[in-house]
Amino acid sequence: MSDKKTLGEMLTERGVSRRTFLKYASYTASIMALPPTAATAIAQGIANARRQSVIWLSFQECTGCTESITRAHTPSIEDLIFDFISLDYHHTLQNASGHAAEAAREAAMKENAGEYIVVVDGSVPLKDDGIYSTIAGITNLQMLEETCKDAFAVIAVGSCATFGGIPGANPNPTGAVPISDIITDKPIINISGCPPIPEAMTGVISYLLSFGSIPELDHLGRPKAFFGEAIHDRCYRRPFYERGMFAKSFDDEGARQGWCLFEVGCKGPVAYNACATLKWNGGVSFPIQSGHGCLGCSEPNFWDMGGFYKPLSTAKGDPLKWAGGAAVAGAAIGLASAAVARKKRNDILKEGN
Amino acid sequence: MQRDSAAPCLSERATGMALSVLTEIHQLLKALSEAGQSGSIDLRSLPLSDADREQLENVLGRGELQAQLNLAGESEVWETTYPGVWWIRHKGAGGKIATEQISVCRIPEILITHPADIEAAAARLKQELETTHV
């Protein structure tokens, strides 16, 4: 449950100094692409904030998003987020189960009405009255609508919650839809990815805590700090792309030399995410650095984009001519997908009636 | 610093970014000297190669003051050989660099004791005096 003390008071009692807040704030400012001078305001904002109640709902998902945010490390700056929030409901992490778990969710909603944040991973099935995924005797749709009713904001994490993801892939047997197709009267922040980069999730929560407002979002509702640039734009292999040096297979000389993976299906030019800069596993690597093309998992309908190993289509078979249109194509795909997703939800509901 | 053994090309090459950063530091130093205005550069936000970073660190060097901080992982702060130019390195999980910045100021904020910590220290010492019999 949320503590009535400020985070500053609470953590000072535990011997956590304001220098630690400032360190965390510097880290947050850096990952959110804010000026370093914003760190002081973030530290002050977090210190003055109350512990944020968070209700985490898991629907049609694989728990990869939870794995991502809780990746096991020694206690460190990245883990401080768990001191700043009160995770009042989370299937995988909470001790309570059954009626006690649901009671915890209901109590958190009542005590923090209008102030709590709902984090959702997984899509929501609508077909056949939503019977394909139920929790505690109610459908995901019912639980989502009930829980979001008095929320301050909703954070959809992972490509299933943001765009329908794998459950929503063709032929979408359960009528899976993203959260934004259902919740239309609350601010929704989409943090896509399969799974999303953990820093993107913690960064957004820290931003909400510090400033009490929503960070700047792109046309798909994703924070621009993490989704403002294509993987391709910040890829360390891009100079090879510019010179037309491409690996033709995963075991040729080009692949061994670290050349561009465009022709073996890399979706970096149409994938907007921070993998190339923040990387994974504490900054160790990211798929392209490990020798595999980007799957474009942070984009709508990535599972149906024509095959992971098939190159993005080119007008005349010349990958270099294709480059200029990449950003425009990415944006167009995104806009079209959002419209398709909304139509899909309406169609499924009509079909059900 | 992690490197990709399959593609070491860029991380080992200097790109000229170090010179750009040094030019910006010079501008910030002038602002500090003439108007007392502090400024910072987030090194993580810049596409620096390993070689650029090394070049920058070598040119700036380490001056007469260095501090090690233990705050949810290690942090290091040192004044470079250019007084007023500080290098701040925060480490996170597994000792990896979480964020790194150049701060141009009289003293970095992270070295200054916050009033809330002073207040808490006074309260804690008072409690200690009340319960300890030396």
Interface residues (C-beta under 8 A of the other chain):
Chain A: G8 T12 E13 S17 R18 R19 T20 L22 K23 Y24 S26 Y27 A29 S30 I31 A33 P35 P36 T37 A39 T40 A47 H73 T74 P75 S76 I77 E78 D79 L80 R234 Y236 R237 P239 A255 R256 Q257 G258 W259 G282 G283 V284 S285 Q289 S290 G291
Chain B: Q2 D4 A6 A7 P8 C9 L10 S11 S38 G39 S40 I41 D42 R44 S45 P47 L69 L71 A72 G73 S75 I88 H90 K91 G92 A93 G94 K96 I97 A98 T99 Q101 S103 E109 I110 H114 A116 D117 A120
